[in-house]
Amino acid sequence: MNATAVFIAVASVTLPAAALEAWMDEGAMRAAFAGKSIQGHYASGKAFTETYLADGSIDYREKGIEYRGHWSLQAGSFCTIYHSDPTGGCYRVRQVSENCYEFYFVTRTEIQAAERDFGRPTWTARAAVADRDATCTDRPSV
């Protein structure tokens, strides 16, 4: 499936309303992302692919850019930290359909996330696990 289709695909399966309203917990995020790749896009529309290896390392790619780093789970936040770029950070994650996840920025560092030193999360990106059909719509859920 090409990148455009990943972002435009319409949800064919809906989750219970309670699941759609809650932030994913650390166990759910680990199950959804560890050892997997996601394809998504930011609020700006820029597309990206990110692989979360089981050993905690990251392989991030967007057009003309590649970063390596690590991912972690901190106090209910999913953190992606890159070795050579400060644009990573920690996010609350919401599963909005069977294979569609929204990422909401909460803080730049793992330490701040662990201390819950953040304000209201802001919508940053939407993505789907790359080896399955995406169920994302084209707009954020909030």
C-alpha positions in Angstrom: 0.0 0.0 0.0 1.5 3.4 -0.9 1.9 6.2 1.6 -1.1 8.2 0.3 -3.4 5.2 0.7 -2.1 4.7 4.3 -3.4 8.1 5.3 -6.6 8.2 3.4 -7.9 4.7 4.3 -11.2 4.7 6.0 -11.8 2.7 9.2 -13.5 -0.6 8.6 -13.5 -1.7 12.2 -14.5 0.5 15.1 -13.3 0.1 18.7 -15.5 0.5 21.7 -16.1 4.2 22.6 -14.2 3.9 25.9 -11.1 2.6 24.1 -11.2 5.6 21.7 -11.4 8.1 24.5 -8.5 6.8 26.7 -4.8 7.2 26.4 -3.0 4.0 25.7 -1.1 2.6 28.7 2.5 1.4 28.5 1.6 -2.2 28.0 -0.7 -1.4 25.1 1.9 0.9 23.5 4.6 -1.8 23.9 2.3 -4.4 22.3 1.4 -2.0 19.4 4.8 -0.7 18.5 7.7 -2.7 19.8 9.4 -4.5 16.9 7.2 -2.8 14.4 7.3 0.0 11.8 4.7 2.8 11.5 3.9 5.0 8.6 2.3 8.4 9.3 2.1 12.1 8.8 2.4 15.2 10.9 -0.1 18.0 11.2 1.9 19.7 8.5 1.2 16.8 6.1 4.8 15.7 6.0 5.0 11.9 5.8 7.4 9.7 7.9 8.2 6.1 8.7 9.6 5.0 12.0 10.8 1.6 13.1 10.8 0.8 16.9 13.2 -2.1 17.3 12.6 -4.6 20.1 16.0 -3.5 21.7 14.7 0.0 22.1 16.4 1.6 19.2 14.7 3.7 16.5 15.2 4.1 12.7 13.4 7.3 11.6 12.9 8.3 7.9 11.2 11.1 6.1 12.0 12.5 2.6 15.7 13.2 2.6 16.2 12.7 6.4 17.2 9.7 8.5 17.8 9.6 12.2 18.8 6.9 14.7 18.0 7.0 18.4 16.0 5.2 21.0 12.4 4.8 22.2 11.1 4.3 25.7 8.0 4.4 27.8 7.9 7.0 30.6 4.8 7.5 33.0 2.3 6.7 30.2 4.2 8.6 27.5 5.9 7.1 24.4 9.3 8.8 24.0 11.3 8.9 20.8 14.7 10.5 21.3 17.2 10.9 18.4 21.0 11.0 18.6 21.5 13.9 16.2 18.3 15.9 16.3 16.4 17.6 19.1 13.0 17.2 17.5 12.1 14.0 19.3 10.0 14.0 22.4 7.4 12.2 24.5 3.8 11.7 23.4 0.5 10.4 24.8 -1.0 8.0 22.3 -4.6 7.3 21.5 -5.7 4.4 19.3 -8.5 5.8 17.2 -9.4 2.7 15.2 -8.1 -0.8 14.7 -4.8 0.3 13.0 -4.7 4.0 13.5 -2.8 5.9 16.3 -2.6 9.5 17.1 0.4 11.0 18.9 0.0 14.0 21.2 3.2 15.9 22.1 3.6 16.4 25.9 7.3 17.1 26.5 10.7 17.2 24.9 12.6 14.9 27.4 12.2 11.5 29.1 13.0 13.1 32.5 10.1 15.6 32.1 7.8 12.8 31.0 8.8 10.6 34.0 8.1 13.6 36.3 4.8 14.3 34.4 6.2 17.8 33.8 3.9 18.7 31.0 0.8 20.6 30.2 -2.1 19.7 27.9 -1.0 17.3 25.1 -1.2 18.7 21.5 -2.0 16.7 18.4 1.2 16.0 16.5 0.9 13.0 14.2 -1.3 10.1 13.0 0.2 6.8 11.9 -0.6 3.1 11.3 1.5 -0.1 11.7 3.1 -0.5 8.3 2.5 -4.3 7.8 -1.3 -4.0 8.2 -4.0 -2.1 6.4 -4.3 1.4 7.8 -7.7 2.4 9.2 -7.0 6.1 9.5 -9.1 8.9 8.3 -7.6 12.1 7.0 -8.3 14.3 10.1 -7.4 14.2 13.8 -10.1 12.9 16.1 -9.9 15.9 18.4 
